Amino acid sequence: MLDQQIPDIPWQQLTTPYGRGAAIPQLIEEEHYRQLAELIEHQGTLWQVTPWVMLILLKKLGSQDKEDVSLQEIELYLAVAQAITVDYLEPTQTVQPMQKLLDRNYLWTENEEDDDQERERETPTGYEQTAFLSYYYFSYLLLQEAIPSLTAITLHNNEAADRLAELLRLLEHLNK
């Protein structure tokens, strides 16, 4: 999955715990990992934006100097991994392929004036069970694919080594 082309992501139509994801591209560019972590994982919940942020960051991670990876970036990955349980890892209960999550059926409207009405729905758009489980499933797959990069960072980055070890143990446990 990390070798796929990154699609045009309609951040304005994807949600976070605090609203729309329009600010995410700038946060990624400026490497504001703590702020990103708050937008992609909140109290054990992953959001519409999560797999897309993970795709971009983990793809970038593969080509990054291992010594330059920050502890905050690793903690972002760890927060996402901690939200994932084996209950979320059944591919038959997810939207396939991941790019289909960007179909209009799963996106909020471009008009933010409809947000209050959307939130009041019993199941807001993009949070039907198969879509919701997909945010966990694809985030997990992306993390699994990044294990070689994460392992290499462990060898070259003392600052993040303990948190990386915790992340790798967690991913190994989920893989059983």
TIKOLPA-486242 format. One record per residue (C-alpha): residue number from 1; residue in three letters; x, z, y. Coordinates in pm, 1 decimal. Layout:
! residues N
REC num residu        X        Z        Y
REC NUM    ALA        X        Z        Y
...
END
This chain:
! residues 176
REC num residu        X        Z        Y
REC   1    MET      0.0      0.0      0.0
REC   2    LEU    287.6     70.5    236.0
REC   3    ASP    405.2   -288.4    205.3
REC   4    GLN     73.4   -427.4    329.2
REC   5    GLN     27.1   -569.0    675.9
REC   6    ILE   -121.8   -314.5    913.9
REC   7    PRO   -463.8   -444.7   1017.7
REC   8    ASP   -603.8   -431.7   1368.7
REC   9    ILE   -738.5    -79.1   1368.4
REC  10    PRO  -1042.2    -18.5   1592.3
REC  11    TRP   -933.3    332.7   1693.8
REC  12    GLN  -1218.1    358.2   1945.5
REC  13    GLN  -1467.0    330.3   1658.3
REC  14    LEU  -1298.3    585.4   1430.9
REC  15    THR  -1359.2    956.1   1464.8
REC  16    THR  -1149.4   1271.7   1477.5
REC  17    PRO  -1271.6   1632.6   1483.5
REC  18    TYR  -1273.0   1610.1   1863.2
REC  19    GLY  -1427.3   1268.2   1922.5
REC  20    ARG  -1293.8    913.7   1910.0
REC  21    GLY   -945.5    809.8   1800.8
REC  22    ALA   -864.4    596.8   2105.0
REC  23    ALA   -561.7    811.0   2201.1
REC  24    ILE   -396.2    783.9   1860.0
REC  25    PRO   -181.9    471.3   1916.7
REC  26    GLN    -15.4    633.4   2217.3
REC  27    LEU     36.3    960.9   2027.8
REC  28    ILE    200.8    767.4   1743.7
REC  29    GLU    422.7    574.0   1984.2
REC  30    GLU    528.1    892.7   2162.8
REC  31    GLU    575.6   1079.2   1832.0
REC  32    HIS    341.4   1364.8   1923.0
REC  33    TYR    306.8   1483.0   1564.3
REC  34    ARG    143.6   1819.3   1633.9
REC  35    GLN   -132.8   1655.4   1836.3
REC  36    LEU   -174.6   1387.5   1569.4
REC  37    ALA   -197.9   1652.4   1298.8
REC  38    GLU   -485.1   1817.6   1486.9
REC  39    LEU   -669.8   1484.6   1497.1
REC  40    ILE   -626.5   1379.7   1135.1
REC  41    GLU   -674.8   1715.6    960.4
REC  42    HIS   -887.2   2005.9   1076.3
REC  43    GLN   -973.2   2310.7    866.7
REC  44    GLY   -911.8   2123.4    542.1
REC  45    THR  -1111.9   1817.4    644.5
REC  46    LEU   -967.3   1467.1    675.6
REC  47    TRP  -1125.7   1223.6    920.5
REC  48    GLN  -1187.4    849.8    955.2
REC  49    VAL   -855.9    806.5   1135.6
REC  50    THR   -647.6    986.8    870.6
REC  51    PRO   -556.6    710.5    623.9
REC  52    TRP   -475.7    471.3    909.4
REC  53    VAL   -244.2    717.6   1081.7
REC  54    MET    -82.9    789.8    745.4
REC  55    LEU    -34.6    418.4    678.1
REC  56    ILE    142.9    363.4   1009.8
REC  57    LEU    357.3    677.5    998.4
REC  58    LEU    459.2    650.2    633.4
REC  59    LYS    539.4    281.5    671.9
REC  60    LYS    764.7    371.4    966.1
REC  61    LEU    914.3    660.5    769.3
REC  62    GLY   1060.7    421.5    512.6
REC  63    SER   1284.3    256.0    771.9
REC  64    GLN   1363.6    563.0    981.5
REC  65    ASP   1702.9    737.6    976.8
REC  66    LYS   1651.9   1028.6    739.9
REC  67    GLU   1828.1   1271.3    974.9
REC  68    ASP   1590.8   1181.1   1258.9
REC  69    VAL   1268.5   1281.4   1082.5
REC  70    SER   1126.9   1583.6   1263.8
REC  71    LEU    990.9   1900.6   1110.4
REC  72    GLN    662.8   1837.1   1298.2
REC  73    GLU    623.1   1500.5   1123.9
REC  74    ILE    677.6   1660.2    783.0
REC  75    GLU    429.1   1934.3    868.8
REC  76    LEU    171.5   1665.1    952.2
REC  77    TYR    214.1   1517.6    602.6
REC  78    LEU    197.5   1863.7    450.0
REC  79    ALA   -127.1   1945.5    633.1
REC  80    VAL   -287.7   1630.3    495.8
REC  81    ALA   -160.2   1695.6    143.2
REC  82    GLN   -292.3   2053.1    153.4
REC  83    ALA   -641.9   1920.6    231.3
REC  84    ILE   -642.9   1700.2    -80.1
REC  85    THR   -764.9   1831.5   -413.7
REC  86    VAL   -802.6   1654.7   -747.2
REC  87    ASP  -1177.7   1637.9   -677.5
REC  88    TYR  -1104.0   1365.7   -420.0
REC  89    LEU   -890.4   1145.2   -640.5
REC  90    GLU  -1142.9    942.8   -841.0
REC  91    PRO  -1105.8    577.3   -733.0
REC  92    THR  -1449.8    480.0   -863.7
REC  93    GLN  -1606.3    709.7   -602.2
REC  94    THR  -1430.3    543.3   -308.6
REC  95    VAL  -1466.3    235.3    -92.5
REC  96    GLN  -1232.0    -33.8   -225.1
REC  97    PRO  -1004.4   -168.7    -91.1
REC  98    MET   -891.5     53.6    195.2
REC  99    GLN   -936.3   -226.2    451.7
REC 100    LYS  -1309.3   -225.6    378.0
REC 101    LEU  -1325.9    110.0    562.7
REC 102    LEU  -1282.3    -98.5    878.5
REC 103    ASP  -1603.0   -292.5    809.6
REC 104    ARG  -1874.4   -249.5   1067.9
REC 105    ASN  -2085.7    -50.0    817.5
REC 106    TYR  -1833.9    237.1    830.1
REC 107    LEU  -1747.3    231.5   1200.2
REC 108    TRP  -1912.5    400.3   1494.8
REC 109    THR  -2042.6    174.2   1768.4
REC 110    GLU  -1812.2     81.8   2052.7
REC 111    ASN  -2047.9    252.2   2295.4
REC 112    GLU  -1969.0    624.4   2324.9
REC 113    GLU  -2312.7    689.8   2475.1
REC 114    ASP  -2447.6    684.4   2117.3
REC 115    ASP  -2212.5    960.3   1996.2
REC 116    ASP  -2454.8   1252.7   2033.7
REC 117    GLN  -2722.5   1065.7   1844.0
REC 118    GLU  -2470.0    967.6   1575.9
REC 119    ARG  -2351.9   1327.4   1530.4
REC 120    GLU  -2710.9   1445.4   1491.2
REC 121    ARG  -2771.9   1214.9   1195.6
REC 122    GLU  -2777.9   1390.2    859.4
REC 123    THR  -2482.0   1176.0    753.5
REC 124    PRO  -2299.4   1011.5   1043.6
REC 125    THR  -2174.1    655.3    997.8
REC 126    GLY  -1848.3    652.6    803.9
REC 127    TYR  -1916.3    988.9    638.8
REC 128    GLU  -2127.1    875.7    347.3
REC 129    GLN  -1980.5   1026.7     29.7
REC 130    THR  -1784.5    719.2    -84.2
REC 131    ALA  -1633.7    663.0    260.8
REC 132    PHE  -1555.7   1032.3    309.5
REC 133    LEU  -1383.7   1059.3    -29.8
REC 134    SER  -1185.7    746.7     56.7
REC 135    TYR  -1011.3    920.5    347.0
REC 136    TYR   -865.0   1168.4     98.4
REC 137    TYR   -798.3    918.8   -178.3
REC 138    PHE   -609.8    665.9     32.4
REC 139    SER   -414.2    936.3    216.2
REC 140    TYR   -309.3   1066.5   -124.8
REC 141    LEU   -205.2    720.6   -247.1
REC 142    LEU      0.8    662.3     66.5
REC 143    LEU    175.5    998.4     28.4
REC 144    GLN    246.9    926.5   -338.5
REC 145    GLU    398.7    592.4   -248.0
REC 146    ALA    618.7    762.7     12.6
REC 147    ILE    771.3   1009.7   -236.3
REC 148    PRO   1101.9    816.2   -261.2
REC 149    SER   1142.5    825.5    117.7
REC 150    LEU   1041.8   1191.4    134.8
REC 151    THR   1289.9   1275.8   -141.4
REC 152    ALA   1569.9   1091.1     39.5
REC 153    ILE   1495.5   1284.7    357.8
REC 154    THR   1538.4   1611.5    165.2
REC 155    LEU   1900.7   1518.8     99.3
REC 156    HIS   1979.4   1444.6    464.9
REC 157    ASN   1764.5   1675.6    673.1
REC 158    ASN   1829.0   2049.6    647.7
REC 159    GLU   1574.4   2138.5    915.8
REC 160    ALA   1284.9   1995.5    715.2
REC 161    ALA   1416.0   2059.2    361.1
REC 162    ASP   1198.0   2363.7    279.9
REC 163    ARG    875.5   2204.8    405.1
REC 164    LEU    964.0   1879.8    228.9
REC 165    ALA   1019.3   2067.2    -96.9
REC 166    GLU    676.8   2227.3    -54.3
REC 167    LEU    520.1   1887.5     15.8
REC 168    LEU    685.2   1727.4   -287.0
REC 169    ARG    574.8   2014.2   -515.3
REC 170    LEU    219.2   1977.0   -389.6
REC 171    LEU    220.0   1600.3   -447.7
REC 172    GLU    362.4   1651.7   -796.5
REC 173    HIS     87.3   1903.1   -872.8
REC 174    LEU   -182.4   1660.0   -753.1
REC 175    ASN    -31.8   1386.5   -970.1
REC 176    LYS    -90.8   1581.5  -1293.0
END
